[in-house]
Amino acid sequence: MLTVGDKLPGLSVPVQQGVAALPAGETLDLGKTDGKWKILFYWPKDFTFVCPTEIVGYGELKNDFADRDAVLIGASTDTSHVHFAWRKSDEQLANADFPWIADNSKKLAEALGILDPEEGVAYRATFIIDPDNVIQHVTVNGLNVGRNPAETLRVLDALQTNELCPCNWSEGEDLLRPAA
């Protein structure tokens, strides 16, 4: 599995966003940085139970991530048409307006090392990637336990300080300062 210090693979991947039109072969070049942080999070499958709670949770924090020069990118091993159908079927998912990678070839999930070998779908993996496309944080959950998007935001805040942050540190709290 790729981990802290590894580069995000610079793949061009199929992507789906919004509900205004059927997918038409749109792609996202993960090698481009645009000077932004990336929050890349995978869920196992569309049309399931835990996954929409996470997608909606991340979507509700989209502006908070944007305030920190970070872009949200969701992903699963479903196709862009399945993503589109799921978004069309659920107003909350339709409002989760960020790109969803359609990794049905599983190339990115395999490159990241996050495929469940028995189920053939991605684990619930979250990667925080810096503006140089270097992975700075990774969490991976099994298929049945959802994540806390607010914790991802807290970790991003800590990483962006480039300082020593104590356990449970939150934005605005004191940083650790070694004695001189």
C-alpha positions in Angstrom: 0.0 0.0 0.0 1.2 3.5 -0.8 1.9 5.5 2.4 3.3 8.7 3.8 6.1 10.0 1.6 5.0 8.2 -1.6 3.9 10.1 -4.7 0.3 9.8 -5.8 0.3 8.0 -9.1 0.0 10.5 -11.9 -2.8 8.6 -13.7 -5.5 10.1 -15.8 -8.7 8.6 -14.5 -12.4 8.6 -15.6 -14.4 10.9 -13.5 -18.1 11.8 -13.0 -19.4 15.1 -11.5 -22.9 16.5 -11.1 -26.3 15.4 -12.5 -26.8 17.8 -15.3 -25.7 15.4 -18.1 -24.8 11.8 -18.7 -21.1 11.0 -18.3 -19.3 11.7 -21.6 -15.8 10.4 -21.0 -14.5 13.1 -18.6 -11.2 12.5 -17.0 -9.1 13.9 -14.2 -5.3 14.0 -14.4 -4.0 13.1 -10.9 -0.5 14.3 -11.9 -1.6 17.9 -12.0 -1.3 19.7 -8.7 -2.5 23.3 -9.4 -0.8 24.1 -6.0 -3.6 22.5 -4.1 -3.9 19.8 -1.5 -6.0 16.8 -2.4 -8.3 14.8 -0.2 -8.8 11.5 -2.0 -11.2 9.1 -0.4 -12.4 5.8 -1.6 -15.6 4.0 -0.7 -16.4 0.3 -1.6 -19.5 0.5 -3.7 -22.3 2.8 -4.8 -25.9 2.1 -3.8 -24.9 0.8 -0.3 -25.5 1.9 3.2 -22.4 3.3 4.9 -20.9 4.9 1.8 -23.5 7.7 1.3 -23.1 8.9 4.9 -19.4 9.4 4.2 -19.9 11.1 0.8 -22.5 13.5 2.3 -20.2 14.2 5.3 -17.3 15.1 3.1 -19.6 17.1 0.8 -20.8 19.2 3.8 -17.2 20.1 4.5 -16.3 20.9 0.9 -16.1 24.7 1.5 -14.0 24.1 4.6 -11.5 22.0 2.6 -11.5 24.7 -0.2 -10.7 27.4 2.4 -7.6 25.4 3.1 -6.6 25.1 -0.6 -7.7 21.5 -0.7 -9.9 19.8 -3.3 -12.1 16.8 -2.5 -12.0 13.8 -4.8 -14.2 10.8 -4.2 -13.7 7.4 -5.7 -15.0 3.8 -6.0 -14.6 1.0 -8.4 -18.0 1.7 -9.9 -18.5 3.1 -13.4 -19.2 6.8 -14.2 -22.8 5.8 -15.2 -23.4 4.0 -11.9 -22.1 7.2 -10.1 -24.4 9.3 -12.2 -27.4 7.0 -11.5 -26.7 7.0 -7.7 -26.4 10.8 -7.6 -29.7 11.2 -9.6 -31.4 8.9 -7.1 -30.4 10.8 -4.0 -30.6 14.6 -3.6 -27.9 14.6 -0.8 -25.5 12.8 -3.1 -26.4 15.1 -6.0 -25.4 18.0 -3.7 -22.0 16.4 -3.0 -20.5 18.4 -5.8 -17.0 17.2 -6.3 -15.5 14.8 -8.7 -16.0 11.1 -8.2 -13.4 8.8 -9.8 -14.9 5.9 -11.7 -12.1 3.4 -11.1 -13.9 0.4 -12.6 -10.6 -0.8 -14.2 -9.3 -0.7 -10.6 -5.9 0.7 -11.9 -5.8 3.5 -9.3 -7.0 1.3 -6.4 -4.4 -1.3 -7.3 -1.7 1.3 -7.6 -2.6 2.6 -4.2 -2.8 -1.0 -2.8 -6.3 -0.6 -1.3 -8.2 -3.4 -3.0 -10.0 -6.0 -0.8 -8.8 -9.3 -2.3 -12.0 -11.2 -1.5 -14.6 -8.5 -2.4 -12.7 -7.0 -5.3 -13.6 -3.5 -4.2 -11.6 -0.7 -2.5 -11.3 -0.4 1.2 -12.5 2.9 2.8 -9.2 4.6 2.3 -8.4 8.3 2.7 -5.3 10.0 1.4 -4.2 13.6 2.2 -1.9 14.7 -0.6 0.2 17.8 -0.5 0.6 20.3 -3.4 3.7 18.4 -4.6 1.5 15.2 -4.9 3.2 13.6 -2.0 1.0 11.5 0.3 1.1 13.1 3.8 -1.6 11.0 5.6 -3.3 7.7 5.1 -6.2 6.0 6.9 -7.8 2.8 5.9 -11.0 1.3 7.3 -12.5 -2.1 6.6 -15.6 -2.3 4.5 -18.2 -1.9 7.3 -16.9 1.1 9.3 -17.4 4.7 8.2 -15.0 7.5 8.6 -15.1 10.9 10.2 -14.6 13.7 7.6 -14.1 16.2 10.3 -11.1 14.2 11.5 -9.7 14.4 7.9 -10.1 18.2 8.1 -8.4 18.3 11.5 -5.5 16.3 10.2 -5.2 18.6 7.2 -5.1 21.6 9.5 -2.3 20.0 11.5 -0.3 19.1 8.4 -0.6 22.6 7.1 0.9 24.1 10.3 4.2 22.3 9.5 4.6 22.3 13.3 4.4 19.8 16.2 0.8 19.2 17.0 -0.2 17.3 20.2 -2.8 14.6 20.4 -6.4 15.9 19.6 -5.0 19.3 18.5 -7.5 21.5 16.7 -7.1 24.7 14.7 -6.4 27.7 17.0 -4.9 25.6 19.9 -1.4 25.8 21.1 1.3 24.0 19.2 4.2 22.2 20.9 7.3 24.2 21.2 10.4 22.3 22.3 12.5 24.0 25.1 15.5 25.9 23.7 
